[in-house]
């Protein structure tokens, strides 16, 4: 059966830490004589995340193994809810679709012992 994207993260396995970055498109020009700055901002923007998972049980590591296998590296996409990791933002960012920045590789034994980290960008 073909895989339908975006995927959902493995259920009931919560990240230990999520670093969220809002990447915007802007540039600053500064006069070498007066040091006056002029800011140029374009409408493009995207979310980026770095997700760290704690050491996990072998069954949980197996779910992540399947998740990364189904993503097929950078090909597949997945849903990720940013709201719990961005307290105070109004409106709340909600769920966005992401793709991996790089294929993290996978060693389920190391995931059981140490956990792991992966990075992703919003799929626009």
Phi and psi in radians as a Rosetta constraint file:
Dihedral C 1 N 2 CA 2 C 2 CIRCULARHARMONIC -1.183 0.35
Dihedral N 2 CA 2 C 2 N 3 CIRCULARHARMONIC 2.627 0.35
Dihedral C 2 N 3 CA 3 C 3 CIRCULARHARMONIC -1.490 0.35
Dihedral N 3 CA 3 C 3 N 4 CIRCULARHARMONIC 2.382 0.35
Dihedral C 3 N 4 CA 4 C 4 CIRCULARHARMONIC -1.860 0.35
Dihedral N 4 CA 4 C 4 N 5 CIRCULARHARMONIC 2.213 0.35
Dihedral C 4 N 5 CA 5 C 5 CIRCULARHARMONIC -1.773 0.35
Dihedral N 5 CA 5 C 5 N 6 CIRCULARHARMONIC 2.651 0.35
Dihedral C 5 N 6 CA 6 C 6 CIRCULARHARMONIC -1.382 0.35
Dihedral N 6 CA 6 C 6 N 7 CIRCULARHARMONIC 2.603 0.35
Dihedral C 6 N 7 CA 7 C 7 CIRCULARHARMONIC -1.419 0.35
Dihedral N 7 CA 7 C 7 N 8 CIRCULARHARMONIC 2.869 0.35
Dihedral C 7 N 8 CA 8 C 8 CIRCULARHARMONIC -1.762 0.35
Dihedral N 8 CA 8 C 8 N 9 CIRCULARHARMONIC 2.596 0.35
Dihedral C 8 N 9 CA 9 C 9 CIRCULARHARMONIC -1.138 0.35
Dihedral N 9 CA 9 C 9 N 10 CIRCULARHARMONIC 2.686 0.35
Dihedral C 9 N 10 CA 10 C 10 CIRCULARHARMONIC -0.916 0.35
Dihedral N 10 CA 10 C 10 N 11 CIRCULARHARMONIC 2.378 0.35
Dihedral C 10 N 11 CA 11 C 11 CIRCULARHARMONIC -1.242 0.35
Dihedral N 11 CA 11 C 11 N 12 CIRCULARHARMONIC 2.539 0.35
Dihedral C 11 N 12 CA 12 C 12 CIRCULARHARMONIC 1.050 0.35
Dihedral N 12 CA 12 C 12 N 13 CIRCULARHARMONIC 0.444 0.35
Dihedral C 12 N 13 CA 13 C 13 CIRCULARHARMONIC -2.137 0.35
Dihedral N 13 CA 13 C 13 N 14 CIRCULARHARMONIC 1.842 0.35
Dihedral C 13 N 14 CA 14 C 14 CIRCULARHARMONIC -1.729 0.35
Dihedral N 14 CA 14 C 14 N 15 CIRCULARHARMONIC 2.465 0.35
Dihedral C 14 N 15 CA 15 C 15 CIRCULARHARMONIC -1.105 0.35
Dihedral N 15 CA 15 C 15 N 16 CIRCULARHARMONIC 2.575 0.35
Dihedral C 15 N 16 CA 16 C 16 CIRCULARHARMONIC -1.316 0.35
Dihedral N 16 CA 16 C 16 N 17 CIRCULARHARMONIC -0.645 0.35
Dihedral C 16 N 17 CA 17 C 17 CIRCULARHARMONIC -2.677 0.35
Dihedral N 17 CA 17 C 17 N 18 CIRCULARHARMONIC 2.495 0.35
Dihedral C 17 N 18 CA 18 C 18 CIRCULARHARMONIC -2.287 0.35
Dihedral N 18 CA 18 C 18 N 19 CIRCULARHARMONIC 2.090 0.35
Dihedral C 18 N 19 CA 19 C 19 CIRCULARHARMONIC -1.707 0.35
Dihedral N 19 CA 19 C 19 N 20 CIRCULARHARMONIC 2.146 0.35
Dihedral C 19 N 20 CA 20 C 20 CIRCULARHARMONIC -1.985 0.35
Dihedral N 20 CA 20 C 20 N 21 CIRCULARHARMONIC 2.383 0.35
Dihedral C 20 N 21 CA 21 C 21 CIRCULARHARMONIC -2.307 0.35
Dihedral N 21 CA 21 C 21 N 22 CIRCULARHARMONIC 2.305 0.35
Dihedral C 21 N 22 CA 22 C 22 CIRCULARHARMONIC -1.723 0.35
Dihedral N 22 CA 22 C 22 N 23 CIRCULARHARMONIC 1.875 0.35
Dihedral C 22 N 23 CA 23 C 23 CIRCULARHARMONIC -1.593 0.35
Dihedral N 23 CA 23 C 23 N 24 CIRCULARHARMONIC 2.058 0.35
Dihedral C 23 N 24 CA 24 C 24 CIRCULARHARMONIC -1.964 0.35
Dihedral N 24 CA 24 C 24 N 25 CIRCULARHARMONIC 2.874 0.35
Dihedral C 24 N 25 CA 25 C 25 CIRCULARHARMONIC -1.840 0.35
Dihedral N 25 CA 25 C 25 N 26 CIRCULARHARMONIC 1.855 0.35
Dihedral C 25 N 26 CA 26 C 26 CIRCULARHARMONIC -2.621 0.35
Dihedral N 26 CA 26 C 26 N 27 CIRCULARHARMONIC 2.758 0.35
Dihedral C 26 N 27 CA 27 C 27 CIRCULARHARMONIC -2.502 0.35
Dihedral N 27 CA 27 C 27 N 28 CIRCULARHARMONIC 2.692 0.35
Dihedral C 27 N 28 CA 28 C 28 CIRCULARHARMONIC -2.175 0.35
Dihedral N 28 CA 28 C 28 N 29 CIRCULARHARMONIC 2.276 0.35
Dihedral C 28 N 29 CA 29 C 29 CIRCULARHARMONIC -1.902 0.35
Dihedral N 29 CA 29 C 29 N 30 CIRCULARHARMONIC 2.351 0.35
Dihedral C 29 N 30 CA 30 C 30 CIRCULARHARMONIC -2.204 0.35
Dihedral N 30 CA 30 C 30 N 31 CIRCULARHARMONIC 2.272 0.35
Dihedral C 30 N 31 CA 31 C 31 CIRCULARHARMONIC -1.167 0.35
Dihedral N 31 CA 31 C 31 N 32 CIRCULARHARMONIC 2.258 0.35
Dihedral C 31 N 32 CA 32 C 32 CIRCULARHARMONIC -1.265 0.35
Dihedral N 32 CA 32 C 32 N 33 CIRCULARHARMONIC -0.208 0.35
Dihedral C 32 N 33 CA 33 C 33 CIRCULARHARMONIC -1.723 0.35
Dihedral N 33 CA 33 C 33 N 34 CIRCULARHARMONIC -0.769 0.35
Dihedral C 33 N 34 CA 34 C 34 CIRCULARHARMONIC -1.870 0.35
Dihedral N 34 CA 34 C 34 N 35 CIRCULARHARMONIC -0.222 0.35
Dihedral C 34 N 35 CA 35 C 35 CIRCULARHARMONIC 1.134 0.35
Dihedral N 35 CA 35 C 35 N 36 CIRCULARHARMONIC 0.224 0.35
Dihedral C 35 N 36 CA 36 C 36 CIRCULARHARMONIC -1.201 0.35
Dihedral N 36 CA 36 C 36 N 37 CIRCULARHARMONIC 2.378 0.35
Dihedral C 36 N 37 CA 37 C 37 CIRCULARHARMONIC -1.839 0.35
Dihedral N 37 CA 37 C 37 N 38 CIRCULARHARMONIC 2.543 0.35
Dihedral C 37 N 38 CA 38 C 38 CIRCULARHARMONIC -2.216 0.35
Dihedral N 38 CA 38 C 38 N 39 CIRCULARHARMONIC 2.228 0.35
Dihedral C 38 N 39 CA 39 C 39 CIRCULARHARMONIC -1.802 0.35
Dihedral N 39 CA 39 C 39 N 40 CIRCULARHARMONIC 2.311 0.35
Dihedral C 39 N 40 CA 40 C 40 CIRCULARHARMONIC -1.967 0.35
Dihedral N 40 CA 40 C 40 N 41 CIRCULARHARMONIC 2.186 0.35
Dihedral C 40 N 41 CA 41 C 41 CIRCULARHARMONIC -2.171 0.35
Dihedral N 41 CA 41 C 41 N 42 CIRCULARHARMONIC 2.285 0.35
Dihedral C 41 N 42 CA 42 C 42 CIRCULARHARMONIC -1.877 0.35
Dihedral N 42 CA 42 C 42 N 43 CIRCULARHARMONIC 2.834 0.35
Dihedral C 42 N 43 CA 43 C 43 CIRCULARHARMONIC -1.287 0.35
Dihedral N 43 CA 43 C 43 N 44 CIRCULARHARMONIC -0.232 0.35
Dihedral C 43 N 44 CA 44 C 44 CIRCULARHARMONIC -1.184 0.35
Dihedral N 44 CA 44 C 44 N 45 CIRCULARHARMONIC 2.455 0.35
Dihedral C 44 N 45 CA 45 C 45 CIRCULARHARMONIC -2.821 0.35
Dihedral N 45 CA 45 C 45 N 46 CIRCULARHARMONIC 2.658 0.35
Dihedral C 45 N 46 CA 46 C 46 CIRCULARHARMONIC -2.664 0.35
Dihedral N 46 CA 46 C 46 N 47 CIRCULARHARMONIC 2.796 0.35
Dihedral C 46 N 47 CA 47 C 47 CIRCULARHARMONIC -1.617 0.35
Dihedral N 47 CA 47 C 47 N 48 CIRCULARHARMONIC 2.554 0.35
Dihedral C 47 N 48 CA 48 C 48 CIRCULARHARMONIC -2.296 0.35
Dihedral N 48 CA 48 C 48 N 49 CIRCULARHARMONIC 2.507 0.35
Dihedral C 48 N 49 CA 49 C 49 CIRCULARHARMONIC -2.325 0.35
Dihedral N 49 CA 49 C 49 N 50 CIRCULARHARMONIC 2.618 0.35
Dihedral C 49 N 50 CA 50 C 50 CIRCULARHARMONIC -2.225 0.35
Dihedral N 50 CA 50 C 50 N 51 CIRCULARHARMONIC 2.014 0.35
Dihedral C 50 N 51 CA 51 C 51 CIRCULARHARMONIC -1.888 0.35
Dihedral N 51 CA 51 C 51 N 52 CIRCULARHARMONIC 2.185 0.35
Dihedral C 51 N 52 CA 52 C 52 CIRCULARHARMONIC -1.935 0.35
Dihedral N 52 CA 52 C 52 N 53 CIRCULARHARMONIC 2.192 0.35
Dihedral C 52 N 53 CA 53 C 53 CIRCULARHARMONIC -1.870 0.35
Dihedral N 53 CA 53 C 53 N 54 CIRCULARHARMONIC 2.439 0.35
Dihedral C 53 N 54 CA 54 C 54 CIRCULARHARMONIC -1.285 0.35
Dihedral N 54 CA 54 C 54 N 55 CIRCULARHARMONIC 2.960 0.35
Dihedral C 54 N 55 CA 55 C 55 CIRCULARHARMONIC -0.955 0.35
Dihedral N 55 CA 55 C 55 N 56 CIRCULARHARMONIC 2.516 0.35
Dihedral C 55 N 56 CA 56 C 56 CIRCULARHARMONIC -2.363 0.35
Dihedral N 56 CA 56 C 56 N 57 CIRCULARHARMONIC 2.893 0.35
Dihedral C 56 N 57 CA 57 C 57 CIRCULARHARMONIC -1.219 0.35
Dihedral N 57 CA 57 C 57 N 58 CIRCULARHARMONIC 2.686 0.35
Dihedral C 57 N 58 CA 58 C 58 CIRCULARHARMONIC -0.958 0.35
Dihedral N 58 CA 58 C 58 N 59 CIRCULARHARMONIC -0.650 0.35
Dihedral C 58 N 59 CA 59 C 59 CIRCULARHARMONIC -1.135 0.35
Dihedral N 59 CA 59 C 59 N 60 CIRCULARHARMONIC -0.680 0.35
Dihedral C 59 N 60 CA 60 C 60 CIRCULARHARMONIC -1.166 0.35
Dihedral N 60 CA 60 C 60 N 61 CIRCULARHARMONIC -0.726 0.35
Dihedral C 60 N 61 CA 61 C 61 CIRCULARHARMONIC -1.041 0.35
Dihedral N 61 CA 61 C 61 N 62 CIRCULARHARMONIC -0.639 0.35
Dihedral C 61 N 62 CA 62 C 62 CIRCULARHARMONIC -1.121 0.35
Dihedral N 62 CA 62 C 62 N 63 CIRCULARHARMONIC -0.659 0.35
Dihedral C 62 N 63 CA 63 C 63 CIRCULARHARMONIC -1.132 0.35
Dihedral N 63 CA 63 C 63 N 64 CIRCULARHARMONIC -0.709 0.35
Dihedral C 63 N 64 CA 64 C 64 CIRCULARHARMONIC -1.201 0.35
Dihedral N 64 CA 64 C 64 N 65 CIRCULARHARMONIC -0.632 0.35
Dihedral C 64 N 65 CA 65 C 65 CIRCULARHARMONIC -0.991 0.35
Dihedral N 65 CA 65 C 65 N 66 CIRCULARHARMONIC -0.822 0.35
Dihedral C 65 N 66 CA 66 C 66 CIRCULARHARMONIC -1.149 0.35
Dihedral N 66 CA 66 C 66 N 67 CIRCULARHARMONIC -0.710 0.35
Dihedral C 66 N 67 CA 67 C 67 CIRCULARHARMONIC -1.009 0.35
Dihedral N 67 CA 67 C 67 N 68 CIRCULARHARMONIC -0.900 0.35
Dihedral C 67 N 68 CA 68 C 68 CIRCULARHARMONIC -1.166 0.35
Dihedral N 68 CA 68 C 68 N 69 CIRCULARHARMONIC -0.632 0.35
Dihedral C 68 N 69 CA 69 C 69 CIRCULARHARMONIC -1.079 0.35
Dihedral N 69 CA 69 C 69 N 70 CIRCULARHARMONIC -0.771 0.35
Dihedral C 69 N 70 CA 70 C 70 CIRCULARHARMONIC -1.194 0.35
Dihedral N 70 CA 70 C 70 N 71 CIRCULARHARMONIC -0.501 0.35
Dihedral C 70 N 71 CA 71 C 71 CIRCULARHARMONIC -1.183 0.35
Dihedral N 71 CA 71 C 71 N 72 CIRCULARHARMONIC -0.458 0.35
Dihedral C 71 N 72 CA 72 C 72 CIRCULARHARMONIC 1.009 0.35
Dihedral N 72 CA 72 C 72 N 73 CIRCULARHARMONIC 0.855 0.35
Dihedral C 72 N 73 CA 73 C 73 CIRCULARHARMONIC 1.230 0.35
Dihedral N 73 CA 73 C 73 N 74 CIRCULARHARMONIC -2.217 0.35
Dihedral C 73 N 74 CA 74 C 74 CIRCULARHARMONIC -1.464 0.35
Dihedral N 74 CA 74 C 74 N 75 CIRCULARHARMONIC -0.053 0.35
Dihedral C 74 N 75 CA 75 C 75 CIRCULARHARMONIC -1.231 0.35
Dihedral N 75 CA 75 C 75 N 76 CIRCULARHARMONIC -0.901 0.35
Dihedral C 75 N 76 CA 76 C 76 CIRCULARHARMONIC -1.437 0.35
Dihedral N 76 CA 76 C 76 N 77 CIRCULARHARMONIC 2.881 0.35
Dihedral C 76 N 77 CA 77 C 77 CIRCULARHARMONIC -2.184 0.35
Dihedral N 77 CA 77 C 77 N 78 CIRCULARHARMONIC 2.839 0.35
Dihedral C 77 N 78 CA 78 C 78 CIRCULARHARMONIC -2.535 0.35
Dihedral N 78 CA 78 C 78 N 79 CIRCULARHARMONIC 2.714 0.35
Dihedral C 78 N 79 CA 79 C 79 CIRCULARHARMONIC -1.500 0.35
Dihedral N 79 CA 79 C 79 N 80 CIRCULARHARMONIC 2.478 0.35
Dihedral C 79 N 80 CA 80 C 80 CIRCULARHARMONIC -2.536 0.35
Dihedral N 80 CA 80 C 80 N 81 CIRCULARHARMONIC 2.204 0.35
Dihedral C 80 N 81 CA 81 C 81 CIRCULARHARMONIC -1.509 0.35
Dihedral N 81 CA 81 C 81 N 82 CIRCULARHARMONIC 1.983 0.35
Dihedral C 81 N 82 CA 82 C 82 CIRCULARHARMONIC -1.419 0.35
Dihedral N 82 CA 82 C 82 N 83 CIRCULARHARMONIC -0.373 0.35
Dihedral C 82 N 83 CA 83 C 83 CIRCULARHARMONIC -0.930 0.35
Dihedral N 83 CA 83 C 83 N 84 CIRCULARHARMONIC -0.810 0.35
Dihedral C 83 N 84 CA 84 C 84 CIRCULARHARMONIC -1.128 0.35
Dihedral N 84 CA 84 C 84 N 85 CIRCULARHARMONIC -0.332 0.35
Dihedral C 84 N 85 CA 85 C 85 CIRCULARHARMONIC -1.802 0.35
Dihedral N 85 CA 85 C 85 N 86 CIRCULARHARMONIC 0.063 0.35
Dihedral C 85 N 86 CA 86 C 86 CIRCULARHARMONIC -2.296 0.35
Dihedral N 86 CA 86 C 86 N 87 CIRCULARHARMONIC 1.025 0.35
Dihedral C 86 N 87 CA 87 C 87 CIRCULARHARMONIC -1.088 0.35
Dihedral N 87 CA 87 C 87 N 88 CIRCULARHARMONIC 2.468 0.35
Dihedral C 87 N 88 CA 88 C 88 CIRCULARHARMONIC 1.614 0.35
Dihedral N 88 CA 88 C 88 N 89 CIRCULARHARMONIC -0.229 0.35
Dihedral C 88 N 89 CA 89 C 89 CIRCULARHARMONIC -1.302 0.35
Dihedral N 89 CA 89 C 89 N 90 CIRCULARHARMONIC 2.361 0.35
Dihedral C 89 N 90 CA 90 C 90 CIRCULARHARMONIC -2.346 0.35
Dihedral N 90 CA 90 C 90 N 91 CIRCULARHARMONIC 2.100 0.35
Dihedral C 90 N 91 CA 91 C 91 CIRCULARHARMONIC -1.270 0.35
Dihedral N 91 CA 91 C 91 N 92 CIRCULARHARMONIC 2.734 0.35
Dihedral C 91 N 92 CA 92 C 92 CIRCULARHARMONIC -1.075 0.35
Dihedral N 92 CA 92 C 92 N 93 CIRCULARHARMONIC 2.476 0.35
Dihedral C 92 N 93 CA 93 C 93 CIRCULARHARMONIC -1.188 0.35
Dihedral N 93 CA 93 C 93 N 94 CIRCULARHARMONIC -0.494 0.35
Dihedral C 93 N 94 CA 94 C 94 CIRCULARHARMONIC 1.307 0.35
Dihedral N 94 CA 94 C 94 N 95 CIRCULARHARMONIC -2.791 0.35
Dihedral C 94 N 95 CA 95 C 95 CIRCULARHARMONIC -1.631 0.35
Dihedral N 95 CA 95 C 95 N 96 CIRCULARHARMONIC 2.347 0.35
Dihedral C 95 N 96 CA 96 C 96 CIRCULARHARMONIC -2.212 0.35
Dihedral N 96 CA 96 C 96 N 97 CIRCULARHARMONIC 2.833 0.35
Dihedral C 96 N 97 CA 97 C 97 CIRCULARHARMONIC -1.707 0.35
Dihedral N 97 CA 97 C 97 N 98 CIRCULARHARMONIC 2.277 0.35
Dihedral C 97 N 98 CA 98 C 98 CIRCULARHARMONIC -2.151 0.35
Dihedral N 98 CA 98 C 98 N 99 CIRCULARHARMONIC 2.778 0.35
Dihedral C 98 N 99 CA 99 C 99 CIRCULARHARMONIC -2.320 0.35
Dihedral N 99 CA 99 C 99 N 100 CIRCULARHARMONIC 2.646 0.35
Dihedral C 99 N 100 CA 100 C 100 CIRCULARHARMONIC -1.101 0.35
Dihedral N 100 CA 100 C 100 N 101 CIRCULARHARMONIC 2.487 0.35
Dihedral C 100 N 101 CA 101 C 101 CIRCULARHARMONIC -1.294 0.35
Dihedral N 101 CA 101 C 101 N 102 CIRCULARHARMONIC -0.694 0.35
Dihedral C 101 N 102 CA 102 C 102 CIRCULARHARMONIC -2.544 0.35
Dihedral N 102 CA 102 C 102 N 103 CIRCULARHARMONIC 2.686 0.35
Dihedral C 102 N 103 CA 103 C 103 CIRCULARHARMONIC -1.243 0.35
Dihedral N 103 CA 103 C 103 N 104 CIRCULARHARMONIC 2.048 0.35
Dihedral C 103 N 104 CA 104 C 104 CIRCULARHARMONIC -1.279 0.35
Dihedral N 104 CA 104 C 104 N 105 CIRCULARHARMONIC -0.102 0.35
Dihedral C 104 N 105 CA 105 C 105 CIRCULARHARMONIC 1.182 0.35
Dihedral N 105 CA 105 C 105 N 106 CIRCULARHARMONIC 3.013 0.35
Dihedral C 105 N 106 CA 106 C 106 CIRCULARHARMONIC -2.750 0.35
Dihedral N 106 CA 106 C 106 N 107 CIRCULARHARMONIC 2.302 0.35
Dihedral C 106 N 107 CA 107 C 107 CIRCULARHARMONIC -2.373 0.35
Dihedral N 107 CA 107 C 107 N 108 CIRCULARHARMONIC 1.787 0.35
Dihedral C 107 N 108 CA 108 C 108 CIRCULARHARMONIC -1.103 0.35
Dihedral N 108 CA 108 C 108 N 109 CIRCULARHARMONIC -0.498 0.35
Dihedral C 108 N 109 CA 109 C 109 CIRCULARHARMONIC -1.182 0.35
Dihedral N 109 CA 109 C 109 N 110 CIRCULARHARMONIC -0.759 0.35
Dihedral C 109 N 110 CA 110 C 110 CIRCULARHARMONIC -1.142 0.35
Dihedral N 110 CA 110 C 110 N 111 CIRCULARHARMONIC -0.615 0.35
Dihedral C 110 N 111 CA 111 C 111 CIRCULARHARMONIC -1.088 0.35
Dihedral N 111 CA 111 C 111 N 112 CIRCULARHARMONIC -0.655 0.35
Dihedral C 111 N 112 CA 112 C 112 CIRCULARHARMONIC -1.167 0.35
Dihedral N 112 CA 112 C 112 N 113 CIRCULARHARMONIC -0.706 0.35
Dihedral C 112 N 113 CA 113 C 113 CIRCULARHARMONIC -1.417 0.35
Dihedral N 113 CA 113 C 113 N 114 CIRCULARHARMONIC -0.674 0.35
Dihedral C 113 N 114 CA 114 C 114 CIRCULARHARMONIC -2.197 0.35
Dihedral N 114 CA 114 C 114 N 115 CIRCULARHARMONIC -0.282 0.35
Dihedral C 114 N 115 CA 115 C 115 CIRCULARHARMONIC 1.387 0.35
Dihedral N 115 CA 115 C 115 N 116 CIRCULARHARMONIC -2.941 0.35
Dihedral C 115 N 116 CA 116 C 116 CIRCULARHARMONIC -2.929 0.35
Dihedral N 116 CA 116 C 116 N 117 CIRCULARHARMONIC 3.001 0.35
Dihedral C 116 N 117 CA 117 C 117 CIRCULARHARMONIC -2.270 0.35
Dihedral N 117 CA 117 C 117 N 118 CIRCULARHARMONIC 2.482 0.35
Dihedral C 117 N 118 CA 118 C 118 CIRCULARHARMONIC -2.380 0.35
Dihedral N 118 CA 118 C 118 N 119 CIRCULARHARMONIC 2.721 0.35
Dihedral C 118 N 119 CA 119 C 119 CIRCULARHARMONIC -2.111 0.35
Dihedral N 119 CA 119 C 119 N 120 CIRCULARHARMONIC 2.549 0.35
Dihedral C 119 N 120 CA 120 C 120 CIRCULARHARMONIC -2.589 0.35
Dihedral N 120 CA 120 C 120 N 121 CIRCULARHARMONIC 2.746 0.35
Dihedral C 120 N 121 CA 121 C 121 CIRCULARHARMONIC -2.130 0.35
Dihedral N 121 CA 121 C 121 N 122 CIRCULARHARMONIC 2.684 0.35
Dihedral C 121 N 122 CA 122 C 122 CIRCULARHARMONIC -1.101 0.35
Dihedral N 122 CA 122 C 122 N 123 CIRCULARHARMONIC 2.333 0.35
Dihedral C 122 N 123 CA 123 C 123 CIRCULARHARMONIC -1.512 0.35
Dihedral N 123 CA 123 C 123 N 124 CIRCULARHARMONIC 1.926 0.35
